[in-house]
Amino acid sequence: MTPVKKNGQWHAWVYLGRVDGKVVNKHIIANSKTDVMLMASELKKSFDPRTYKNGEITVGEAVDRYIEKRRSTCSPKTIREYLSYRRTAFPDLMATKIRDLTDDFCQAEIDKFASGHAPKSVKSRWTLVVSSVKALNKNFNPDVELPPVKRKRLEMPSPEALQALFDDVSGKPIELPIYLACMCGLRRGEISALRKSDFDFEKKLVRINKDMVMDEHAQWIIKPPKTDAANRSVPVPDWLLQIVQKKPSSFTFMRPTSITDAFGKLAQKHGLSCSFHGLRHYYASVMESLGIPESYQMERLGHTTNSMLKRYQEYLREKEAEVNDALMDHLNALNPKKKAATTE
C-alpha cells in the first residue's frame, strides 16, 4: 500500500485478503498520510472474510435465515408475526444488500414506514431487521432514530362498571372468560386453552400450563406457555369454581378472537374504555392495593419481571391523587372561617 496525495487529500488502496478466490481491496481517503495509515491498519485488523461474503446477501434473505433459525425457539405466534413483518415492512430495504446499507438509507426507510404506522410497529419491525443483519455482521450498528413509543395509560374498569358487566354476561359464553380475567388475572390465550380438568376444585386452583395461539398458517394451536413464569397455579374464588363445576367435562372455552369480539361489543354497550386485557390489569391493581408482596403478584400474573407491577403502582398513585383531591374539596367546603367571612 502506497498512499498518494491527490487534490489535497491522501488516497490508498488497501489489500485485505481473498474471499472465494477473489482479491479484496478497499479504497480509503483521509486528510493526512498518517490518517490513511491508521485507517488501513484498522481495516486490516477488522476485516472478516465471512462478514464480507455475507455482505452480498440482501436484508430480506438475512431476515429469512433468521426466522428459520428461530423456529425451534420462538412461539408459533412470534414466527407468524415475523413472517408478516418480512412481507410488509421496509420493502426497499429488504431488497438491498447488506454491504450497501448506510445510515442515511436506513433512516429514510424508517421514516417512510413510520409515516403510516404506529411507533411501536416501527420499533418491532426494525428490531427484527437489526437482529437478522447482526447474525451475519456483528458490526452492524446503524446510527438511526426511531419514533418515540408513547406508553399508553393503563385502562381498567371500576368496580361499579364490573358489577354491571357481570349482571349482563350471566349465562353467556363470554361469562367465564370475563370472570377468569378479572378474578384470576388470566390472559386471553390462557383462558381459551383451558379445560375443566385444569381446575382443582379441592385445592380451589386453576392450573395454567398451556396457551392458544394462531400459527403462521392461521390455525389455532395449543402450545406450552411462552415462559416458565407463565406456567403457574392461581387461586379461584368459590363462587367462580361453582360455575365451572356445573359445566360438562367436555366443556371448551371461546377462541381468543371470539373473546375479543364479544368483549368489544360489551365494552361499547357499557361505555368501557379498556380492552379485554384491561380486566387482567384490574386483578393486578387489586393485588397491589391490598399490599400483596411483588413476588406473589408476579407469580400469579405469570410475569418474569416487575416492570408491569410498577405501572400498576403508578396507576394507583394517580387514583390516590384523585381521591385526595375529592377529599380535600369536601373538607374545604366545611371551612368554618370561610363561612364566617361570608357573614361579615
C-alpha positions as CSV (number, residue, x, y, z in Angstrom):
1,M,0.0,0.0,0.0
2,T,1.4,3.3,-1.1
3,P,-0.6,6.5,-0.1
4,V,-0.9,9.1,-2.8
5,K,-1.8,12.7,-2.4
6,K,-4.4,14.0,-4.8
7,N,-6.4,17.2,-4.8
8,G,-5.3,17.9,-1.2
9,Q,-6.3,14.5,0.2
10,W,-4.5,11.3,0.7
11,H,-5.7,8.1,-1.1
12,A,-4.7,4.5,-0.8
13,W,-5.9,1.0,-1.9
14,V,-5.6,-1.4,0.9
15,Y,-5.3,-5.2,0.2
16,L,-7.5,-7.0,2.7
17,G,-7.3,-10.6,1.5
18,R,-9.1,-13.1,-0.7
19,V,-12.8,-14.3,-0.5
20,D,-13.7,-17.2,-2.7
21,G,-10.5,-16.8,-4.6
22,K,-11.2,-13.1,-5.4
23,V,-8.9,-10.3,-4.2
24,V,-10.5,-7.8,-1.9
25,N,-9.1,-4.3,-2.0
26,K,-10.6,-1.2,-0.2
27,H,-10.1,2.4,-1.3
28,I,-9.7,4.9,1.5
29,I,-9.4,8.7,1.7
30,A,-8.1,10.9,4.5
31,N,-6.8,14.4,5.1
32,S,-3.3,13.2,6.1
33,K,-0.9,10.4,5.3
34,T,-0.9,9.4,9.0
35,D,-4.7,9.1,9.0
36,V,-4.6,7.0,5.9
37,M,-2.1,4.6,7.5
38,L,-4.2,4.4,10.7
39,M,-7.3,3.7,8.6
40,A,-5.5,1.0,6.7
41,S,-4.3,-0.7,9.9
42,E,-7.8,-0.7,11.4
43,L,-9.3,-2.1,8.2
44,K,-6.8,-5.0,8.1
45,K,-7.5,-5.8,11.8
46,S,-11.3,-5.8,11.4
47,F,-11.6,-7.5,8.1
48,D,-13.6,-10.7,8.4
49,P,-13.9,-12.7,5.1
50,R,-17.1,-14.3,6.4
51,T,-18.7,-10.9,7.1
52,Y,-17.5,-9.6,3.8
53,K,-19.1,-12.5,2.0
54,N,-22.3,-12.1,3.9
55,G,-22.4,-8.5,2.6
56,E,-23.7,-9.9,-0.7
57,I,-26.8,-11.2,1.0
58,T,-29.9,-9.0,0.9
59,V,-31.6,-7.8,4.1
60,G,-34.7,-9.9,3.2
61,E,-32.6,-13.0,2.8
62,A,-31.0,-12.3,6.2
63,V,-34.4,-12.0,7.8
64,D,-35.5,-15.3,6.1
65,R,-32.5,-17.0,7.6
66,Y,-33.0,-15.5,11.0
67,I,-36.7,-16.6,11.1
68,E,-35.8,-20.2,10.0
69,K,-33.1,-20.4,12.7
70,R,-35.6,-19.2,15.4
71,R,-38.4,-21.6,14.5
72,S,-37.3,-24.1,17.1
73,T,-37.1,-21.5,19.9
74,C,-39.9,-18.9,19.2
75,S,-43.6,-19.5,19.7
76,P,-45.8,-20.0,16.6
77,K,-47.3,-16.6,17.2
78,T,-43.9,-14.9,17.1
79,I,-43.0,-16.7,13.9
80,R,-46.3,-15.6,12.4
81,E,-45.6,-12.0,13.3
82,Y,-42.0,-12.2,11.9
83,L,-43.3,-13.5,8.6
84,S,-45.8,-10.7,8.5
85,Y,-43.1,-8.1,9.1
86,R,-41.0,-9.7,6.4
87,R,-43.8,-9.4,3.8
88,T,-45.0,-5.8,4.7
89,A,-42.2,-3.8,6.3
90,F,-39.3,-1.8,4.6
91,P,-39.7,-3.4,1.1
92,D,-36.8,-1.4,-0.5
93,L,-34.6,-2.2,2.5
94,M,-35.4,-5.9,2.2
95,A,-34.2,-5.9,-1.4
96,T,-30.9,-4.1,-0.5
97,K,-27.6,-6.0,0.0
98,I,-26.1,-5.8,3.5
99,R,-22.9,-4.2,2.2
100,D,-24.8,-1.3,0.6
101,L,-26.6,-0.3,3.8
102,T,-25.9,3.2,5.0
103,D,-27.2,5.2,8.0
104,D,-28.9,7.6,5.7
105,F,-30.6,4.9,3.7
106,C,-31.8,3.0,6.8
107,Q,-33.1,6.3,8.3
108,A,-35.0,7.1,5.1
109,E,-36.6,3.7,5.1
110,I,-37.6,4.0,8.8
111,D,-39.1,7.5,8.2
112,K,-41.0,6.2,5.2
113,F,-42.6,3.3,7.1
114,A,-43.2,5.5,10.2
115,S,-45.4,7.9,8.2
116,G,-48.2,5.4,8.1
117,H,-47.6,3.2,11.2
118,A,-47.5,3.5,15.0
119,P,-44.1,3.9,16.7
120,K,-44.4,0.5,18.4
121,S,-44.9,-1.1,15.0
122,V,-41.9,0.6,13.6
123,K,-39.8,-0.5,16.5
124,S,-40.8,-4.1,16.4
125,R,-40.1,-4.4,12.7
126,W,-36.8,-2.6,12.9
127,T,-35.7,-4.8,15.8
128,L,-36.2,-7.8,13.6
129,V,-34.1,-6.3,10.8
130,V,-31.2,-5.4,13.2
131,S,-31.2,-8.8,14.8
132,S,-31.2,-10.5,11.4
133,V,-28.4,-8.5,10.0
134,K,-26.3,-8.7,13.2
135,A,-26.5,-12.5,12.9
136,L,-24.4,-12.2,9.7
137,N,-22.5,-9.0,10.5
138,K,-21.9,-8.4,14.2
139,N,-20.6,-4.9,13.5
140,F,-23.9,-3.7,12.1
141,N,-24.9,-0.8,14.3
142,P,-26.6,1.9,12.2
143,D,-27.0,5.4,13.7
144,V,-30.7,5.9,13.3
145,E,-33.6,7.4,15.3
146,L,-36.9,5.6,15.8
147,P,-40.1,7.5,16.5
148,P,-40.6,7.6,20.3
149,V,-43.0,5.0,21.6
150,K,-45.6,6.6,23.9
151,R,-46.6,4.4,26.8
152,K,-50.3,4.0,26.9
153,R,-52.1,4.8,30.2
154,L,-53.4,1.7,31.8
155,E,-57.2,1.3,31.4
156,M,-59.3,-0.9,33.6
157,P,-63.0,-0.9,34.7
158,S,-64.2,0.4,38.0
159,P,-65.9,-2.0,40.5
160,E,-69.2,-0.4,39.6
161,A,-68.7,-1.0,35.9
162,L,-67.6,-4.5,36.6
163,Q,-70.8,-5.3,38.5
164,A,-72.9,-4.0,35.7
165,L,-70.9,-6.1,33.3
166,F,-71.3,-9.2,35.4
167,D,-75.0,-8.8,35.5
168,D,-75.1,-8.6,31.8
169,V,-73.0,-11.6,30.9
170,S,-74.6,-14.1,33.3
171,G,-75.1,-17.4,31.4
172,K,-73.4,-16.2,28.2
173,P,-70.3,-17.8,26.6
174,I,-68.3,-14.7,27.5
175,E,-69.2,-15.0,31.2
176,L,-66.4,-17.3,32.3
177,P,-63.6,-15.6,30.3
178,I,-64.5,-12.3,31.9
179,Y,-64.6,-13.8,35.4
180,L,-61.2,-15.6,34.9
181,A,-59.6,-12.4,33.6
182,C,-60.9,-10.3,36.5
183,M,-60.7,-12.7,39.3
184,C,-57.6,-14.8,38.4
185,G,-55.7,-12.4,36.0
186,L,-55.6,-14.9,33.1
187,R,-54.6,-13.9,29.6
188,R,-56.9,-14.4,26.7
189,G,-55.0,-17.3,25.1
190,E,-54.6,-19.0,28.5
191,I,-58.3,-18.9,29.0
192,S,-59.0,-20.3,25.5
193,A,-56.7,-23.2,26.2
194,L,-58.3,-24.2,29.5
195,R,-60.2,-27.4,30.0
196,K,-62.4,-28.3,33.0
197,S,-59.7,-30.8,34.1
198,D,-57.3,-27.8,34.7
199,F,-59.4,-26.8,37.7
200,D,-58.6,-28.3,41.1
201,F,-61.9,-28.0,42.9
202,E,-60.5,-29.4,46.2
203,K,-57.5,-27.0,46.3
204,K,-59.5,-24.2,44.7
205,L,-56.9,-23.6,42.0
206,V,-56.7,-23.4,38.2
207,R,-53.5,-24.7,36.6
208,I,-52.1,-22.6,33.7
209,N,-49.9,-24.9,31.6
210,K,-50.8,-24.1,28.0
211,D,-51.7,-21.3,25.7
212,M,-53.8,-21.0,22.5
213,V,-52.2,-19.0,19.7
214,M,-52.6,-18.7,15.9
215,D,-49.7,-20.1,13.9
216,E,-48.3,-18.9,10.5
217,H,-51.0,-20.9,8.7
218,A,-53.8,-19.0,10.5
219,Q,-54.6,-22.1,12.5
220,W,-55.4,-22.1,16.2
221,I,-53.0,-24.4,18.1
222,I,-52.4,-25.1,21.8
223,K,-48.8,-24.9,23.0
224,P,-46.9,-24.7,26.3
225,P,-46.6,-21.2,27.9
226,K,-44.1,-18.8,26.4
227,T,-42.1,-18.5,29.6
228,D,-41.6,-20.7,32.7
229,A,-43.2,-18.0,34.8
230,A,-46.5,-18.3,32.8
231,N,-46.7,-22.0,33.9
232,R,-48.5,-21.5,37.3
233,S,-51.4,-22.2,39.5
234,V,-53.8,-19.4,40.5
235,P,-56.4,-19.4,43.4
236,V,-60.1,-19.2,42.2
237,P,-63.0,-17.8,44.2
238,D,-65.5,-20.3,45.5
239,W,-68.4,-18.9,43.5
240,L,-66.5,-19.0,40.3
241,L,-65.5,-22.6,40.9
242,Q,-69.1,-23.5,41.4
243,I,-70.0,-22.1,37.9
244,V,-67.1,-24.1,36.3
245,Q,-68.1,-27.2,38.2
246,K,-71.6,-27.2,36.6
247,K,-70.0,-27.4,33.1
248,P,-69.7,-30.8,31.4
249,S,-66.3,-32.4,31.3
250,S,-66.1,-31.8,27.6
251,F,-66.6,-28.0,28.0
252,T,-64.3,-25.8,26.0
253,F,-63.8,-22.0,26.1
254,M,-64.2,-19.5,23.3
255,R,-61.2,-18.9,21.0
256,P,-59.2,-15.7,21.6
257,T,-60.6,-13.7,18.7
258,S,-64.2,-14.6,19.7
259,I,-63.4,-13.4,23.3
260,T,-62.1,-10.1,21.9
261,D,-65.1,-9.6,19.6
262,A,-67.7,-10.4,22.3
263,F,-66.0,-8.2,24.9
264,G,-65.6,-5.4,22.4
265,K,-69.4,-5.3,21.9
266,L,-70.0,-5.4,25.7
267,A,-67.4,-2.6,26.3
268,Q,-69.2,-0.4,23.8
269,K,-72.5,-1.1,25.4
270,H,-71.3,-0.3,28.9
271,G,-69.1,2.6,28.0
272,L,-65.8,0.8,29.0
273,S,-62.6,2.2,27.5
274,C,-60.5,-0.8,28.3
275,S,-59.7,-3.9,26.2
276,F,-60.3,-7.5,27.5
277,H,-56.7,-7.4,28.7
278,G,-57.7,-4.4,31.0
279,L,-59.6,-7.0,33.1
280,R,-56.3,-8.6,33.9
281,H,-55.0,-5.2,34.9
282,Y,-57.9,-4.9,37.3
283,Y,-56.9,-8.1,39.0
284,A,-53.3,-6.8,39.3
285,S,-54.4,-3.5,40.7
286,V,-56.5,-5.2,43.4
287,M,-53.5,-7.2,44.5
288,E,-51.3,-4.1,44.5
289,S,-53.9,-2.1,46.5
290,L,-54.1,-4.9,49.1
291,G,-50.4,-4.8,49.6
292,I,-49.7,-8.3,48.3
293,P,-45.9,-8.7,48.0
294,E,-44.5,-8.3,44.5
295,S,-43.1,-11.9,44.3
296,Y,-46.7,-13.2,44.8
297,Q,-48.1,-10.8,42.3
298,M,-45.6,-11.8,39.7
299,E,-46.2,-15.5,40.3
300,R,-50.0,-15.2,40.0
301,L,-49.8,-13.0,36.8
302,G,-47.0,-15.1,35.2
303,H,-44.6,-12.2,35.0
304,T,-40.9,-12.6,34.6
305,T,-40.1,-9.0,35.7
306,N,-41.8,-6.4,37.9
307,S,-41.9,-3.8,35.1
308,M,-45.7,-4.1,34.7
309,L,-46.2,-4.1,38.5
310,K,-44.5,-0.7,38.6
311,R,-47.1,0.5,36.1
312,Y,-49.9,-0.7,38.3
313,Q,-48.3,1.2,41.2
314,E,-48.2,4.4,39.1
315,Y,-51.9,3.9,38.2
316,L,-52.9,3.5,41.9
317,R,-50.8,6.6,42.8
318,E,-52.8,8.5,40.1
319,K,-56.1,7.3,41.6
320,E,-54.8,8.2,45.1
321,A,-54.3,11.8,43.9
322,E,-57.9,11.9,42.5
323,V,-59.2,10.5,45.9
324,N,-57.2,13.1,47.8
325,D,-58.5,15.9,45.6
326,A,-62.1,14.9,46.2
327,L,-61.5,14.6,49.9
328,M,-59.8,18.0,50.2
329,D,-62.7,19.6,48.2
330,H,-65.2,18.1,50.6
331,L,-63.2,19.2,53.7
332,N,-62.5,22.7,52.3
333,A,-66.3,23.1,51.9
334,L,-66.6,22.7,55.6
335,N,-64.1,25.5,56.4
336,P,-65.7,27.5,59.3
337,K,-63.5,30.5,58.6
338,K,-64.9,30.7,55.0
339,K,-68.5,30.7,56.5
340,A,-67.5,33.4,58.9
341,A,-66.1,35.6,56.1
342,T,-69.3,35.4,54.2
343,T,-71.4,36.7,57.1
344,E,-69.2,39.8,57.8
